[in-house]
Amino acid sequence: MLPIRNDQVVLRAMHPQDASAYAAGTDDAAVREHGHLPEPEYTEDTVLALIRGPIRDGLGRGDLAVLTIADPSTDDFVGSLVLFGATDTSIEVGFWIHPDHRGEHLSTAALALATEIVRRSGFTSVTARTALENVASQRALERSGYERGTSQRDTAPSGESTILMHYRRPIDPPSLFPLTTDRLRLRLHEHQDAQPLQRIYGREDVAQYLLDEPWSEPDAVRHVSERIAQAGLDDGGTKLALVIEREGLMRR
């Protein structure tokens, strides 16, 4: 279901062009101290190797998602979010923001998108661990609905043994959708909806009654990736975007 976006960030697979910014971000002292990254040092070349190897393979297998947090207007790298350590019911999240973009609440926006990925993947909870002194991370988690647990000595992803604060966020199951009546079917958006929606919203006679200009194909891809995240009014959500189908064909 990647990419997925909201007004503040895009959450997507890592691209080779992210390697330089990723490596530069990991040079930051706070990222090194609190990120508990598995490698002691990163360069553009080593990040490229990871993107083309373990990161791509983990995403393909579905057991490791090392994702880019990107600026929605430029698609530039602004941070990283990782989903890992999956069990039958739960998965763990970790994240860090590039030092050039701190203070913009981007981690909270990225965690909201991660919640929807976790929900649609069928997990019933997501966990996180953070260093006791990492107050910014704790605030982001608590703003995102994570419940503070206990602190205990643990092994971080870096392999270091340290005291970590544990968090957990219950995930409600996917919503009531799809809903089916005798004539219509209502469901959440998927990426394959971009092309049929573009045929509707790209028409001048449709767009004249809407707030947008007629959609181009890139417009459709962008709007659908935004609507994928608009999946309910629970969990603090404020938008619900649905597809209407009749006789197997999309109507909007």
Salt bridges, closest charged atoms under 4 A:
ASP18 OD2 - ARG12 NH1 2.90
ASP28 OD2 - ARG102 NH2 2.31
GLU33 OE1 - HIS34 NE2 3.86
ASP57 OD1 - ARG56 NE 3.37
ASP63 OD2 - ARG61 NE 3.07
ASP75 OD1 - ARG12 NE 2.87
GLU92 OE2 - ARG129 NE 2.75
ASP100 OD2 - HIS98 ND1 3.75
GLU104 OE2 - HIS101 ND1 3.71
GLU116 OE1 - ARG119 NE 3.12
GLU116 OE2 - ARG120 NE 3.03
GLU142 OE2 - ARG148 NH2 2.90
ASP154 OD2 - ARG129 NH1 3.26
ASP154 OD2 - HIS166 NE2 2.88
GLU160 OE1 - HIS36 ND1 3.74
GLU190 OE2 - ARG120 NH1 3.41
ASP193 OD1 - ARG187 NH2 2.73
ASP205 OD2 - ARG203 NH2 2.55
ASP212 OD2 - HIS223 NE2 3.85
ASP219 OD1 - ARG222 NH2 3.46
GLU226 OE2 - ARG222 NH1 3.95
GLU226 OE1 - HIS223 ND1 3.67
ASP235 OD2 - ARG119 NH2 2.80
GLU245 OE1 - ARG185 NH1 3.25
GLU245 OE2 - ARG187 NE 2.77
